[in-house]
Amino acid sequence: MKKFPLVSVDSEALRTLSMKPGVYLFRDLQGVVLYVGKAKKLRSRVRSYFRSLKDLSPKNQKMVELIESVDSIVVGTEAEALILEANLIKEYQPRFNILLRDDKKYPYIKVTVREPFPRVYVTRRVVNDGSRYFGPYTSVNQMRQALEVVNRLHTVRSCRYNLPKDSPDRPCLDYHIQRCKAPCVGLQSESEYRGMIDDILQILEGDTEELRSQIDARMMDASEGLNFELAAKMRDVIAGLDVIAREQRVHRTQGGNIDIVGLARDGKLAAGVVLKVRRGLLLGRVAQRFGEIQNETDQDLLSSLVSRHYLGGGDEGMVDLPRMVLSPNFFSDQDLLEEILTEAAGYRVRITVPQRGEKLRLSELAEVNARQVLEDRIIALTYADNRAEDALFSLQDELGLKVVPRLMVCFDVSHMQGKETVASAVVFQNGEPSRADYRHMRIKGDWGNDDFQSMQEAVHRYFRRRLDERTPLPDLVVIDGGKPQLSAAHNAFNHLDLPDITVVALAKKEEEVFVQGKKTPLRLDRRNRALHILQRIRDEAHRFAVRYNRKLRTKRTLRSQLGDIPGIGPHRQTVLLRRFGSLKGVKSATKEEIARVPGFSKALASRILTYLGN
């Protein structure tokens, strides 16, 4: 029988893992997810981490030392494991996974083509509802120009009536100011309205040449008929179409519908882009920034970028799939991802590495875009570093600190009427958030609404652990609150016999800074950078605490609903929520999917769906 190194994980639990495909989650002592991974054979993959620590990378060695428990979720196929892994990484954001962050949530133009009288509007949420989405628009001006052309050329309804079933008794104001032809009361036929929508789709797809000729002819006819007002309107439409044609970077490609992946890397920073080409036109760009990377190869980054672009975004990633994905290099899970995309699209989706010709040129264009995103990030970090440095020196002067507060921690307490009381400890290093060092904790004492006792417990537990682990102590401690919270923190320090650490409290509303030993609070100018950095860390600690409190309340609500089902105890509730992510995920699952979860039969699956109203 094989021996495993001295780690906290139960070696017997490792030996009894399934040999089927699935996803595994490594957790630390507090239950926080450290890493999410997938495996073709769960037992073999998980045990490989614990055979010989010296064969692991430094990053994985550190991770294994922190692992306290292993959770596993068995699924039917390796493809299901890949999809579940992407969703769980997005849900938990584990510190040892490669993390991707969107530059922004860019807007789309949505056309509800499945409705008899479609609407056209801006949205930042993409769902797989059969509508047509155009974007994402990285330039808001470009999106506004496209909508302006649409509004000048056509009169699209802005109401939310479910036409023709649900309609008003009379036209609204839009009809009287000639912004709508009132299809809601039958003054515009469905066929005429559909023809208008077809023109709008042409504009948004970037195919403006044919439409420009038609508008040009209408302008000339209006001019010859002395209808100069209509001619001027058509002239403005043509000008708008020319702007769209100029600003949209057009590339004619073979195959028409292609996504092009680009990757750029500079030390521990990296960025990726996915360019969207439809009908030979470059319609949009999605940019992603990687969190601080360690020993990952370019292939690792590429695999994370592509997998999570399509699988980690829910419906958004599976809308309007291409026929081909151009990748700068081969990566793991490429064949598996190709299989998943093909099944979702209903047609063959190929992932290929271009070698020459037009497709190679497009791949180089994507790399240029990725390099630009990365350079923008480096410039922004340099600028932020300079500003943060000034703010830290200003903070040192205002508080009279002996050292520049390069390492800061801020505490906040959150609860709902004394229930689910939690605390957060947010860390800033060199003036910027160090999210890997964030901590949250449940308050163990039965203090109810007593924020002061809760604050004292949180500060005591946090510093007790840092002293035990011999990790560096912060230069400055910030407390979200006033004098009472500040006193609570000092009581915790007195019990621990800590060295001299400066502690301040920042009170809301007046933004007064309370310093222990000073009778009057410090009032900083609202434009002072020292105050700005205190506000940033205070607000971040508040956000982090509220988020954890809300998460616990949501779990309690979900468990109470699942707990009403006969035969579903706490363990099965946990298994269901980990497998499907949420109560909504359980409701949308089929009987067969629930029955595949270990410990669930088809009869039990039917009972669950019946109780949930599905």
N, C-alpha and C positions, 0 to 999 in steps of 0.2 A: 504494500500500500504506500502511495506517494506521500511524502511529508511536505507541508507547506510552511513558508516562513512565518515568523512570529508576528502575526497581524491580528487585528480585532475581529476580522470576519470569521465566522464559524466554518471550519474546514469541512465539516459534515454537510453543511448547506451547499458548499461548492460542489461536492461530489453528487448531490442529488438533483442538480439542475438538469433541465430537459435538454435533450440532444436535437430538439426541433428548432426551426427559425424563430427569432424573437428579438426583443429589445431588453437591454439590461440598464439599470440605474444604480450608480454608486452613491451612497449617502454618508455624511459625516455623523459625528456624535449627536448633533442637534437635528438630524433628519434632513438637512439641506442637501439637495441633489448636487453632487460634484461633477458628474459626467454621465452622459447618455450615449449608449452605443448600440449597434445592431450586430447580429451574428447569424450566420447560416446554421451553426450549431452552438447553442447558448453555452453549454457546459464547457466545451473546448475553448471557446473564446474567453470566457470569464476567468477560467482557471489559469490561462496563459499569463495573466497579470501577476499571479501570486507564486509562480514557480521559482523565479530567480530575479530578485530586485536589481542585481547588477547588470542584467541584460536589458533593462528598461532605460528609456531616455530620462534625463534629470527631471523633466516635467512629470512623467508618469511615476517616477519614484516618489516624488513629493505627494502626488495624488494618492498612491497606494497607502502611504503612511497615514493619511487622513481618513481612509475608508473604514466605516464602522459596520455598515450593512449593505447587502446587495438585494435589489428587487429585480425580478424578471417578469416579462410579459410574453407569453408564447402566442404566436400568430400562425396563420395557415401557410404563408409563402414568404420568401425572401423579399418580394416586392412590397408586401404589406409591412414588413419590418422596416424597410427604407422609408415608407410614408410615415409610419408611426414615429420613427426616430426624428424626422424633420419636425413633426408637430410637437414632440416633447421638448426638443431643444428650444424651439420658439417659446414654449410655455414656461420652462424653468430657467433658461439662460444660464446653464451650468458654467462655472468658472473655468473648467478644464476642457471644454469644447471650444472649437473655433467659432467665435461669435461674429455675426454680421449685423451691421446697423444700417438702416436706410438713411440716405442723406436727407430725404424729406418724404412726406406722403403727398406725391404730386397729384394734381387734379386731372380728371378725365371728363370728356364730353360724352354723355350717355344719350342714346336714341332708343326709345322703348319700342322696337320694331314689331313686337308681338301684339301690341295693342292695335285695335282698328284705327284709332287716330293717335299715332305716336307722339310723344313729347320729346323735347330736346332740352337738356339742362346739364349743369356742372355737378359732378360728384367726386368725392375722394374715396368712395367705397365701391369696390367691384365685386359683384356677385354673379353666380352662374344662373341667370334668370332668362337667358335668351335674348337679352338686349345687346345692342352694338355699342362697344366702348371705344373711344378714340383718345389716344394718349399713351402713357402719361405725358402731359405738357410740362416740360422743365422750364419753359418760358411762359409766364402768365400772360404777357403781352401778345404772344402768338395765339394763345387760346382765345383771348378777347377779340382779336382781329377776326378769327374764324367765326366766332359767334356774331360779330357785328355784320359780317357779310351775309350770314344766314338770316339775320333779322331784317336787313335791308331788302333782301331778295324775296323772302317769304314771310308769311304770317303764321307762325307756329303757336298753338295754344299754350297758355301758361297755367291753366287750371288743372286740378287733380281729379276731375270727375272720371268715373269709370264709364266712358262713352262706349256704345250708345245706351247701355242699361241705365246708367245714372246720369241725369242731365237736369239743368236748371229750367225755370219757366221762361226766362228771357235772357238775352245776351248781356255780358258784363261790359265794363268800361272799355276793355281792350278792343271790342268790336267798334265802338263809337269813335275811337281815335285811330282806327284802321290798323291796329296791330294784330287783329285776328278776324277771320271771316265767319266766326260763330258756327263751327260744325256741331256744337252742342245743341243747337236748336234747329238743325237741318238746313242752314243757309249755305253750307258747303258740303258737297258730296264726299263720300269716302274715297272714291276713285280719284277725284281732283286732289284731295288732301294727300293721298298716297303718292301721286306724281310729284307733288311738292317735296315730300320726304325723300324720294329717290334722288332729286337734285341736291338736297342737303347732304345725303350720304356721299354723293360724288364729290362735293366740296371737301368734306371732312376726310375722305380717302386721299385727297391731294390731286385728284384727276380733274384739273380745272381747265384744261385746254379746250375740250369740246364745249363745255358749258360757257366758256368765255366767248367763243364764236357765236353761240346762240344769243347771249346777252348783248353782244355787239350788234347783231342784226336787229334785235328789239330796240336798241338805242337809235339806230339809223331810221327805223320805221317811225318811231315816236317823233324824231326830229323832222322828218319829212311831213308828218301829219300835224306839225306845229304844236305838239304836246311836249313843250320844253321841260315841264316839271318832271314828267316820266323819263324823258331823255337824260336829265341831270341825275335822277335816281339811278338809272342804269349805268351812267358814267361812274358814279361812286362805287357801284357794285364791281365794275370792271377793275377799278383801282384797288379795291380790296382783294380781289382774286389775284391780281399781279403781286401784291404784297405777300400773300400766302405762298405763291409759287416761288418768290424770291427767297423768303426766309426758310422755307422747308428745303432741307438738303436732299436733293433727289438723286437716287442711285438706281439705275436699271440693272437688274440682276437676272440671271437664269434661274428659273424655278419660282420666283415671285415671293413666296411666303417663307421667310428665313429669320431666325434669331441668331445674332452674332455675339459671342462671348469674348470679352477682353479682360486681361488681368495685368496689373502692374504691382511691383513690390520694391520696397526700399527699406532694408533692415527689418525692423519689427513692425513696420507699417505696410499695409497693402490695401488695394482697392480693386473692385471689379465692376464691369458694366455689362449689360445685355442690351444690344441694339435690336429694335423691332422693325423688320422690313416686311411690308405687306403689299402685294401686287407690284413689287419692284420699287416701292417708295419707302424711304426711311421715315417712319412715323413717330418714333419715340425712343427714349433711353432711360433705363433703370440703373441707378448707381448704388453700389453697396460699399461700405467701409468695413474692413475687418478690425476686430478688437486687437489688442497687442498680441502678436504671434510669437511663438517660441521656436521650436525645432521643426515645425511643419514644412513639408516640401510644397513646391508649386502645385503638384498634382493633388495634394491634400486640400489646399486652398481652392483649387478649381472644382474639386468634387463637392466641397461644401457650398460654394457659390451657386453651381448649377442645380444641385439637388434641392437646396432650400429656395431658390428662385421659383421653381415649379411646384415643389411639394410642401413648402413651409408657409405658403400664403393662403391656404384654403382655396376657395373658389377662384380668387384672383389669379393664381398661378396657372389654372387650368382653362382659362378663357382664351379663345382665339389662338390655339396652339399652331406652331409653324409646321411646315413639311420637313424642314431641315434645321438643325442647330449646328452652327460652325463653332468649333472649340479650338483654342490655340494649341492644345495638347491632349493626349489621351489621359484618362483618369479612372480611378476605381469606381465601380458601380455604373460605368457608362452603359454597358449592355442592359443592365437591369432598369436603369432610368429610361432608356429607349423603349423598352417593353412597356413600362407604365404609361409613358406619354402616348404610345401607339394605341393602347387600349382606351385611354381617356379621349383621344381625338377621334377614334373611329377610322383612322387611316394611318398609313406607315409614317412614322416620324423617325428620321435618321439623325444620329449625332456623328459628325465627321470632322476630321482635321484637314483643312485645305492645304494643298501643296503648291498650287500655282494658279495663275489666271485671276479672273474677277473675284472669285471667292477668297483667295489669298489677300487681295487688296482690301476687301471688306474686313477680313480678320485683322489686318494691320490698322484699319480705321478704328476698330473697337479697342485695340491696344493703345492707340493714341488717346482715345477718350478716357480709358482707365488711367493712363499716365497723367492726364489733365486733372482728373478727380483727386489723384494722389498728391499732385503738386499743390492743388488748392488746399488740401488737408495739411500738408507740411507748412505752407505759408501761414495758415490759420493757427496752427499750433505754435509756431514761432512768435506770431503776434500776441497770442494768448499768454505765452510764457513771459514776454516782456511786460505785458500789462499786469500779470499776476505778480511778477517780481516787484513792480512799483507798489501794488496793493499790499503785499506782505511787509515791505519796509515801512509803509505808511501805518499799518496796523501795529508794528513794533513800536513806532514813535508814540502813537496815540495811547497805547496801553502801558507804555514804559517797560517793555519786555527786555530781558537780558539777551535773548537770542531771537533771530528771525523765526516766526512761527511756520516753519515749512511743513510740519506734521501737525494737523489739527483734527480733533474729533468733536462731534456735536451729538447731544442726546435729546430725545423727545419721547414723550409718553402719549399713548393713544388708547382710548377705550370707548365703549358705548354703554353709558349708564352703569359703569363699573364692571361690565362683562367684557370678556376677551381683551383684557388689559395687556398691552404689549409695549415694548420700548424699542427704539432704534438707535444705533450708533453709526454715524456716517463719517467717513474719513476723507479729508482733503490733503493731498500731498503737493507741495509747491503751488498751492492756490487752485488746484484742479481736483475734481472728484476721483477717488481711487476706489472704484466700485467693487473690485475684488476683495477689498477689506471691509466692506459694509457688513454690519451684523444686525440681526433683529432677534428679539427674545420674548418669550411669554413671561409675564411677571408671575412668580410662584406664590408670593405672599397674598393672603386674602385681605387686600387693602381696600377693595371696593373703589370708591371715587377719590381716594386719597392719593393725589398725584405726587405729593412730596415723598411719601414712603415708597411709592413705585419708582420715583426717580433715584432715590437713595439705593434701592436694590439694584437697579440697572447699572448705575455707575460702579457699585461695589463688585458686582459679578464680572463686568467688563474688565476692570483693572486687576481683579484677583487672577483672572485667566492670563492676562498679559504678563503679570509678575511670575506666574507659574511657568509660562512658556518662555520667559526671558526675552520677550520681544520688545522693540524700542517703545518707550513711552512718548506720548505726544508733547509738543511744545506748548500747546494751548488747548484747553477744554472749553467748549461753548455749550451752554445749557439753554434750551428753548423755554423761556419763562422769565420770572422776576426774582425778587429777593428770596422768597420762600424756597423756590426750586434751587437757587444758588446755595442756600444753607444746607439743603438736603444733600447736594453733591459734596459739600465740605465735610459733612458728617461721615459720608462713605470714605473719604480720604483719611479722616482721623482714625477710623477703625482699621485701615490698611497700613497706617504709618508710612504713607507715601512721601517721596521727596517733594521738594517745593515745585509744584506745577501750578501755573496761573489758570484760574477758572473764572470765566465771565458768564453772565446771563444776558440774553437779548430779549427784551419784552416787546410784544407786538404793539400796534397802534402808534405809540409815541417813539418807538424804536430806541428806547433808552438802554444803555449798556451798564449793567450793574457789575461792579468789581468788589470782591470780598475785601473788607477792611475799610472801604470808602463809604461815607454816609450818603453822599449824593451821587446819583447816576451820571454817567458820562453821556453828553448829548453831542453827537457828531453831525456835521453838516450833511444834508441829504445827498450831496454830490461827492462826498468823500469816499474814495475807493476802499478805505479800511472798513467803512460801514457796509459797502456793497458786498465785500467778501464774507462778512459776518451774516448778512441777510441771505446770501446764496447757500451757505452751509446750513443755516437754520431752516430755510425753506425746504432744502433737500432732505434733512432729517425728518421734518414734518411729513413730507410726501411719502417717505419710505415707511414711516410708522403707520400712517393711515392706510397705506396699501396693504400692509401685513394684517392689520386689524380687519380690513374689509375682506381679505382672503379667508380669514378664520371664520368670520360671520357667514360668508357664502358657503363654506364647507359645512358649517353647522346646519344651514338651511337645506343643503343638498342631502346631507345624511339623514335629516329628519324625514324628508320625503321618501328616500329609499328605505328607511327604517320601518315605514308603515307597511311594507310588503312582507307577508309571511315567508319565513325562510331566509330572509336577507338580514344577517346580523352585521356587526361592525366590520368583521374581516371581509365579508363579501362586498359590503359597501365600498371599502377601500380598494378592493380588486377591480370593481366596476369603474370607479372614478379614475383609477390609474390607467385602465385599459382604454376607456373612451374619452377621458379628459374632462367631461362635464356631464351634468344631468341631460343637457340637450343632446350630447353625443350618445348617451344611453338610449334616449327616446328615438333617435334617428337610426339606431342600429337595427339590423334584422334579427330574427329569431336564431338563424344559423350562426351569425357572428357572435351573439351572446353565448350560444351553446358551445362555441369553440374555446371559450375562456375556461381554464382549468377550474373544476368544482361546480360547473353549471351544466345542467341537463337541458334538453329541449323543453321539457315540461316547465322547468323553473324559468327558462327564457320567456315562454309564453305568458306565464304568470306576471313577470316583470312588466312586459309590454302592455298587458291588460290593465294592470294597476296604474301605469303611467298614461293611460288613455290612448295607446297606439294600437 
